[in-house]
């Protein structure tokens, strides 16, 4: 199997603003020594107990340093040495280089759930079951735990997630007499009503580069594009053109053809502007979306935002979906995997740490002691005029999410999906043909990489 090529194409990029990254040779501001993984990277935080075992952590979480400081202040025998090695693909590329070199990786690494299998196939991550990770399974939702498992193995500890809801401009809905849609049929009706009323914008955007966003929309209609188990790493089932995906794709293609939604690239500058200037009345978003929206500049000062559940295909049988989510995994280069596993399990394992993550970094917790707390449910968000958006929308979405199986070449699959969706909205292919061509491309790619496609 061409593992190197799989690794090069099996990474996933985040569609959020890039945070400042530290180069691998850069000295931390405190000049502390590196962790046990052998990397030459230095700590960007203070080590409280110099005699304790140090665990080098790569992570790009916003406002992460106070979480690290809290861990170090409350642990005598283990200390976290943290550095930001880049966000998303920037970090993953450095990790891939370290895997190829056999050294230079951290002990613990922040990874999106969707890329775990891209690294487990290279034996780059440690199965945490022998380090007691199953003891904390009950502290996470079923879907969150499913996303870090493969067979009986558990390759990471969930941290934050992206259960999905619908953020909408109440002022625009009120101005044009639009009802808040509960179903996707309602959504299409609302889109037509907004256009007929002469509104200058559209109801929403359908980004062809939505990647995990588009995949989540397909999953809501029952699409199961991949079946993969790291215990049988050379076997995979691929059905990206199943009926669920085709039904959803045809739905959005129809809205595009009727001029009811835009097709702007997600997270580009123009898209960000349109999110907050009234060009889109709706933002189908993950639970991190409110923080993302609130951080954008040039928002209309009189805009009134509200959150509602994501539309459903069948209100009697709702299906909750997820867009994004990060984890902590222990790398196979960790010299002390037991200490590294402790860090992965405990660094976001207190209410105090999570209040930092929620209030300063806008993270959506997957740790149930805080997720199910009155504190989190009762939080009022000024951006939404004090609405308790967790209680109203995202807690139910998180509880109902059952997990999703990604491929070990997920980034390649997303790139090809983007190409096919673009061809569809440009009128070059029908919605069904786009997915049929995607199926053929991915099966061919998997075969070329040495997989047995079932």
N, C-alpha and C positions, 0 to 999 in steps of 0.2 A: 504494500500500500504506500502511496506517495504521501507520507505523513507531512513532509515539509510543505508541500503545496497546499494540503488541507489546512495546515496551520496558518499559512499566509492568507488564505481566503476564509478562514473560519472565525473571524473576529467580527465584532459588532460595534458600530459607532453610536454614540449617544447624540440625540438631537437637542442638546441644550448648550448654553453658552460655556465655552471652554474656560476652565479655571487655570490659574498660574501653575506651571509645572517646574519641578527642580530637575536640572540635568544630572546625569548619573555621576559626574565627577565633582559636583558642587558640594562645598562644605556647608553643613547646617549652621544656623545662626548662633548656636551654642557650641559648635565644634565638637559635638559628642561622637562617640565611636559608633561604628555600624553594628547591626544586629548579628545574630548567629548564622544567618544564611550565607555569609561570605561576600555580600555585596560591598562595593566600596562607597556606597551612599552613606551620608551622615544624617544624624537626627536633626530635625527641625524643631524639636521640643526639648524640654529639660528632663534629664534623668534624675529622679529623686534619690534612688538607691544605686550607687555605682557598683556595688558588689552583687547585685541581683542579676539573674539571667536576663539578657536583653533580647527582645523579639523585634526584628525589623518588619515594619508594616508599610506597604504601599497602599495609599488610599487618596481619593480626590474629593471625599465628602466636604461640603462647605462647613465652615466653623468646626472643623474636626479637632483642632488643637486643644480646646478645653475638654473635650471628651477624653483625649489621650492623657491630659494632665490629671483628670479625675481618676482614671485607671491607675496611673503611676502613684498617686497619693494614697490609694486604697489597697495596693498590692505590694507586699514587702519582698517577695521572692522573684517576681517577674516584672520587668519594666518594658514598656513599649517605646521603641525607637521608630518614629514616624517620618516618612518623607512622601511628598507628592511627586510621583514619577510620571505624571501626565494623566489626562482624562481619556477614558474609552480607548480608542485605537492607539493613541500615543503610548499609554501604559502597556497595552497588550503587545505592541511591537517590541518594546523593551523586554517584556517577559519572554517573548518568543526567542529573542536573541540570546537571553540567558539560558533558555532551555537548550538551544543548539550548542552553546558554549559549555554547558555542564556546570556553570557557576554564574554568580551575579544576580540570582533571583532573591526576592525577599523571603522571609519566613511565612508571612501572611500577606495575602493580596486581595484587594477589592476587585471582584469580578461581577459583571452582570450575569444573572441566572442563565440568560440565553447563550452565553459563550462557554459555560462550564464544560460541555461535552467536547468543545473544540480543544480543550486542554487535557481532559481526562484521556482522550484517545492517544495523547502523547506521553501518558504516564507522568504528567507534570503536577498532579494534585494528589494529596493524601486522602485515602478513605478514613474518615474521622470516626467510624464506628468503634474502632479499638481504643479511642480516647474518650469514650463516654458521651459522645454527641447524642446518642439516642435517649439519654436521660433528660434532655431538654426538649425533646420533640413536642411534648405537651404545651410548651410555651409558644407555639407557633400555629398558625392556621393550617388547615389541611393542604390548601393550595400552595402556600409558601413552602411547606416542607416537601411537597411533591416536586417542586421546581429544583430542589438541591439533591434529590435522590436519583439513583439509577440502579434499578434492581434492589439489592439489599444494601448497596453502598450509599454513603452520604458524603458528598464532596465539598460541602460548604455549610455555613450557618447563615440563614436569611437575615437581612438587616432591614432594608426599606423596600416598599413595593409601589405599584402603580395601578391599583384598582380604578376602574374608569367610571366617569360620570359625564354630565353635560353642563358646561358653563354657558350661560346665555345672558344677553343684554336685555334686562327687564324693561329699560326705557324704550328700546327699539320695539320690543314685543308690544308694549302698551301703546306706543304711538301708532302702530299699524294694525292693532287688533289681532295679534297672533297668539294663539293658544300654545301653551308649553306642550310640546309633543311627548307622549308617553310611549308610542310605538314608532317603528320606522315608517309605517304607512302615514301616521300623523306627521312625521318629519317631512315627508314629501309634500303633503298638503300644505304645511307651513311654508315650505320653500316656494311653492307656487303662489300662495297668498301674498307673501312678501314681494314677489316680483310683480304680481298683478296690482298691488297697491302703489307701485311706483317708487319703492325704496331704492336709494342709490347703491346699496350694497346687495349682498346675497346672504342666504341663511348660513352657509358654512363653506369650508374648503375641503376638497378631496385631494390630498397631496399624493402624487404618484410615488414620491420618495418617503412615504410614511413608514415603510419597513414594518417594525413591530406593531405599529398602529394598524396598518392594513391587515396584518396577520390576525390581530385581535378581533377586528370586525368580521373576518371570515370565521374565526373560531366560535363567535357567538351564534352563528347559524349551524354549528355542528361540524365544521371542517376539522379534520385531524390529518394534517399534511405529512407528519412523520411519525414513525414508530422506531425507536432506537433504544438500545440497552448497552451500557458500557461493558457488561459481562460478555457480550457478543459483538465486539467493536467493529467487525468487518461486515455486519449484516444491518440492513436498513430497509424500511418500507417507506415508499414515497407516493403520496396521492395528493398533490397540491391542486389538482383539478377536480376534486370531489364535488358533490352536488351543493354542499353548503357554500363552498367558496364561489362556485359559479353563480348561485343565486344572489349572493351579496355583490359580486362584481357586476352582474347585470343590473342590479338596483342602482348602483352608483353611476354606471355608464349611462343609464337613462337620465339621471339627474344632470349629468354633464351635458348630454346631447340637448337637453331642454333649456340649458343655460341657467339652471337653478342653483348650481354650486360652482365655486371656483376650482381651479386646478393648480394653484400656486405651490411651489416647493416648500415643504415644511422647514421652519427655522431659518429660512433665508431672511435677509434684512427687510425685504418688501412684505413678506409674510408676517413678520413680527409687527411691522407698522399696522398692517390690516387687522391684526388681532385686537388692537386697542383703539383704532380710529373709527370703528363702526362699519368697516367694509364687510366684516363677518358678524352676524348676530349671534352665532353659536360657535363654541369651541368644544368639540368632543375631546375630553382631556383625561389624563391620568390624575391621581391624587396629588402629584407634584405640580400639576398644571396651575393651580391657584398661586403657588409661590412663583412660578415662572411668569405668569401674567402680571403679578404685582411688581415684578422686577423690571418690566419693560418701560422704556421711556416714552414720552409723548402720548400718554393715555389721555383720552378725553376727560376733562375734569368733572363733567356732569354724568359720566357713564354710571349706570346702575347694574352691577353684576349680581347674578344669583346662580346657585348650583342646583341641579336636579338629577335624578337617576338617568343613566344612559338609556336611550330608547330600546325597546325590546321587539323581537319579532312576534312573540306570543306573551302577552301580559300574564296569562295564567301559568306559564312555565318560564319564568325569567332565567336568563343565563348571564352570569356576571363574567366580565373579562378583565384582563390586566395588560398594562402597557409599561414595561420596564420593571426594574427591581434589581437591587444589588445585594451581594453576599460577601462574606469573608471566607476564603479558602486557605488551606495550608499547602504550601508548595512542597514538592518532593525534594527540594534542596535544603529544607529546614534541618539544621543540625540537631535541634531539640523539638521534635514535632509535638511532644506532650505539652511543653510550655507554649508553643505556637497555637495548639488547639485550645488551650485555656484562654488565650487572648481572643481568638475567634469567637469563642462561646461567651465571654464575659465582658468584652469592652462596651457593648451596647446591651448589657444585661442588668441594668438598674434603672429605676425611674428617674434618678437624677441625670444620668447620661442621656436618657431619651428626652427629657425636657429640654436639654440643650439642642438635640437633634431636631426637635419639633419647632421650638421657638426661635432658634437662631439659623437653622439650615432648611426649614420647611420640608423635612423628611416625613414620609408616612410610615409609621412603625409597623413591623410585622411581629414584634414581641408582644404576646397577648396580655401580659400584666399591665402594660401601658395602653395597648390598643383597646382593651375592654374596660378601661378605667373611666370613672365619671369625669376626671380631669380632661381627657382627650375628647370625650363625647360632648362635653359642655363648652369646649373652646369656641369663642366667638371671633370671627374674622372681620376686621374693619374693612377690608377690601370688598367684602360682600355685605356691607352695612350691618355687620354684627351677626349674620347668619351662622348657625352651628352646622357647617357643611359636613363635618364628619358624621354627626348624628343623622342628618337629613339624607346623606348620599353615600359617603365613602365607607362607612363601617359595614353597611349591608353588602356593598360591592366586594369588600375584602373577604367577608365571611362566606360569601357565595362562590368565590373563585376556587376552582378545583385543580388548577395546575395545567401545565402545557409541556409537551415534549418538543424540544428543538433538535435540529440536526447537528452533526459535528462539523458541518460546513455552512453554518447559518448565515454568515456574512455574504458568502457567494450566492446563497439562495435569495437573500434580500436584494442583492444587486440585480439579479436576473428578474425578480418580481418588479423592481422599479422600472427596468427597461420595458417589460411587457405592459405594465400599466400605462406608461407614457405612450407606447404605440397605440394602446386602446383609446386614450383620450384625444390623441391626435387623429383618430379616425383611420388608422392604418390597419387595425385588426378589430374583430368583434370581441366582446367580453369573453366569450367561451374560447375563441381561438387563442387569445392571449394566455389563458391558463393552460390550455392544451399544449401550447408551445413551451410554456414554463415547465410543464411536466416532462416533456421530451428532453429539454435541456438538462434538467437536474438528474434524470435517470442516466443520461449519457455521461454526465460529469461524475456521478457516483461510480459508474462502471469503470471509467478511465482511472479513478483513484483506487481501484481494487476492491470496492465494496461489492457484496452480493445484494442485489436489489430484489426484495421479495414482492 
